[in-house]
Amino acid sequence: MKVIISQKNLNKALNLAEKIVGKNGSLPILNNILIKTENGRLKISATNLEMGINCYIGAKIEEIGELTVPARIFSDFINGISDEKVSLVSKNNILTVNSEKYKTQIYGLSGEDFPIIPKIKEGILMTIQSEILKNAFESVIDSVAISETRPELSGIYISTNNQKISFVATDSFRLAEKIVSHKSEKNMSFILPRNAAAEMIRICSEFEGNILIKINENQISFSTEDFELVSRLVEGNYPDYKKVIPEKIISKAVMEKEIMERVIRLAGLFSSNIADIKVIFTEKEAEFLSKNSGKGEIKAKATVSLTNSPFDMSVNYRYLLDGLKILKNNKIAIKFTGQGNPIILQSEKEDEGILYLVMPLRS
């Protein structure tokens, strides 16, 4: 293989691919990335067997070929040089990298032994703008369960029809739902692993335009002309989350987002090891309380607009901050659904398609 390529474009592809590479002692080739000429372009590939990525870069191809090299070494080297053009030459599983000021050799492995990243050729689900997809994933990803005790909660539940897409995540302590008005080719539902969603958030930050989504029985792909991410889906049935969302709202308090966030952070400084704070909502005022035997205590007040009767709640302050982070409007509605029932956070005008629900702590 012999190619000449832009350092900037190569570095961008390596930054995306390297994140998918995992440390694997039993299969050393999984610590490598594949460099291969294909259809007049250079392809950079990485996989951890659960997820794989192909990045395609325009290059001057003088000789075709392929090999794999350690991801970290190659990525760090390309990232560390500033020359505009880089030449890559492979021979006997050694990659020679030349630029105007630098020359190095990296020992690799044969590309023939690199695992095949599946290609999903059929099953088009939809085409969606990268910014919309990124925003949807960002709205719910913090609520995905980290523990693997319930595998079906370790991903984002996505359901589609010809009018909307629902993105849902819960860890049993809080739940986030983001609804996007968008037409899909199929009516279906599946669970996307958290890691795949996190990678797509990163990728969507790098690529503008439309992303094509394809799906089959147990795999999904996100692609443009410049990249393709393929991931396995999470097996299992997602719980009927709609049953958790209360239908009846007893009271509603509206606060300025910036003020609410600031007061919650201050109250959180004095919370206990379960991150609890208490909030009391009255007609014109919200009082935030927390107490820690080793740190002290706090009582902070903020202006609020209340509809119906006063109420109070004890909650994990970190969960409240996560909810505020995904709500973009400057006025937040805190909806009380009864003692022991979930607290609902939404933008006051409910125009973002986001619902965030937090289970209260027991007093």
Secondary structure, DSSP 8 states (H G I E B T S, - for coil): -EEEEEHHHHHHHHHHHHTT----SS-GGGGEEEEEEETTEEEEEEE-SSEEEEEEEE-EEEE--EEEEEHHHHHHHHHH---SEEEEEEETTEEEEE-SS-EEEEE-B-GGGS-------S-EEEEEEHHHHHHHHHHHGGGS---SSSGGGSEEEEEE-SSEEEEEEE-SSEEEEEEEE---SS-EEEEEEHHHHHHHHHHHHH--SEEEEEE-SSEEEEE-SSEEEEEE---S----GGGGS-S---EEEEEEHHHHHHHHHHHHTT--TT-EEEEEE-SSEEEEEEEETTTEEEEEEEE-EEESS-EEEEEEHHHHHHHHHH--SSEEEEEE-STTS-EEEEETT--S-EEEEE-----
